[in-house]
Amino acid sequence: MTKVIFEHPDGTRETHAAVAGETVMDCALDHGVAGIKAQCGGACTCVTCHCYVSPPWFARLRAPQPDELEMLDYVWGRQRGSRLACQIVLDDACDGIVVRIPRKQA
C-alpha cells in the first residue's frame, strides 16, 4: 500500500492508502477527498483533478506527457508543481507523496 497525503487549501491534511498502479485521482475518489472532482473519470480530457505536487515528489514522478501538458494550460492557478491527479500513477516509490489541492478547480 502507498500512502497519499492530501493537503487542503486551509492547510489541513488527510492521509489515505492506495494500491500500486492506481492514480492519485483514484485514491482521492475512493476516499471522498474534497476538491478533486475528476469529471472525466481519468481520461485526461478535463482539469478537475488538478493538484500541486510538493517539490521533492515532483522530480521523482514520470514527466507529464504531451496531452497532460496541453490540458495544464487550462488549469486555474498553474504552478511549477501542477499535475493532473489522473496522470500520476502510484508505485512503492510514491509512498508518502504530498499533493496540495487548489482553492478552486477550473
N, C-alpha and C positions, 0 to 999 in steps of 0.2 A: 504494500500500500504506500502511496505517495501522499504526503501532507501538502495541502494548498492553503495558504493564508491569504484571505481576502481582507483588504483594508478599505473601509468605507470612507467617504469624504470627511466625516466628522472625527476620523482617527480610530474609531472602534474597529476591532478585528474579530474575525471568526475563522476557525481552522476546520477543514474538512478533509477526509481521506478520499482518495481516488485510486482507481486501478490503473496500472501502467497500460498505455495505449489509448486511454481516454483523453479528452481535451480538457482544458481549464473550463471551457464553456459547459461541457458535460457535467463536470463536478459542481459548478455553480447551479445549474438547473436541477440536478439530483438533490441538492440540499436547500433549494429555495433562496439562494443568495440574492438579496435585493439589489437592483441596479444593473444586473446582467439580463437583458430582455431576450436576446437571441431569437429575434423574429423569423429569421430564415432557417433556423434549425441547424446551423453549421455549414451552410452551403457557400459561405464567403460571398454572399450577394447583398449584404446589408452591413451596417456598422453598429448594431445594437448590442454587441458583445465587446465593444471597445474597452480596453483596460490599459493600465500602465504597469509595466514590469519593472520592478526595482533594479537599479543598475547592476548589482553583482550577478543577478539572474539573467538579465537581458543578453549579456555576452555569451552565456552558456547555451542559449537556445539556438535552434536551427534558424538561419536567416529567413526573413519573410520572403515568400515567393512573389512574383510579379502581380498576381491577382490580388493578394493581400495588400501589397504596396499601393496599388491603384485604389482600392477601397479606403485605405487610410487617408487618402486625400479628402474624404468626406466627413471625417470624424470631427466632433466638437472638441476643442482644446488639445489638439495633437501636440505631443511632446516626443522627445527622443526615445523614450521607452514605450511609446504607443504600439499596441499589438491588438489583433482581434483574438479573443479568447478561443474562438472555434479553430484557430490555426496553431494553437500551442498544444502539441501532443506531449503528454506527460510520460516520463520514464523514471527509473530509480534516481537518476542524476538530478531530477527536479524536486526531490524531497525537501520540503520547507520553502518552496518558491513563494514569494510575496508578490501579489498583484493588487494594485490600487484601482478602485472603481471611480470613474469620473463623476463629477457632480451631476452631469446630465448626459444622456445619450442622444445621438442625432435623431 
